[in-house]
Amino acid sequence: MNKYFLLAFIVLSLSQVLGRCGTLTLNTKKEITKVVSQYRDTLSIVCLYQDSLGNAISTDSVYILYNQDMTPFCKIEKNEEGDPVCEKLKGKIVSYYPSWSIITLFSRDFNKEYMEVEVGGAWKLLNKKSIHRSCDLRNFLQSLWYTPQLGDSLYSLDRKSIKKVKKSDMTFNIIDVQGDWIKLKALNNPSCYWFRWKNNCRVYQDRLMYE
């Protein structure tokens, strides 16, 4: 049974059992919500064109992503300039910078042979034998910087007030991650803000700064 259907079945069964014993308490509802929320936050990051230690590998490597029915979805391979490219990924994954061989996607486990990777809201399959680096989402983000664009909304720590970015030369450390939100600390002053860096699996591009 698919693990996501299994989770839904468990939660539904628990709700029915508790329902027969009486109305769900507020605490019980919170616990169920917490379990489901934690399960949804099990996304990881997969970095292509890196080995398991994070070392860059040759762009001669070719990656093939498959649809759920195992038909080929796309191929990532180098172009005439030697950059790994795939137009189907552009603007639809976490980061796509072919010139720097940076191709990163959300991922989650699927079975012994394949992992799922997210492309434009759909889950594709990648063979686990493909050379890659898997990262915890939180650790991955905290290894990067955030560079805002003009007009971006930075939220106060209580998320009740908004500050619009008026300078494009600001840089922040990412010090915490909570779902779609990242907590930012300015490099040159103690100011901290929250920023919504993604909406479910849709990432706002060109904000993450790599070494």
QUIVEN-V115065 format. One record per helix or strand of 3 or more residues. SS is the DSSP state (@ for helix, = for strand). FROM is the first residue (numbers start at 0). TO is the last residue. Records with the same first field share a line. If there is no record, write none. Layout:
SS: FROM-TO ; FROM-TO
This chain:
@: 2-19 ; 25-39 ; 97-99 ; 136-141
=: 43-47 ; 62-65 ; 71-77 ; 94-96 ; 101-108 ; 113-118 ; 121-126 ; 131-135 ; 152-154 ; 161-163 ; 171-177 ; 180-185 ; 191-195
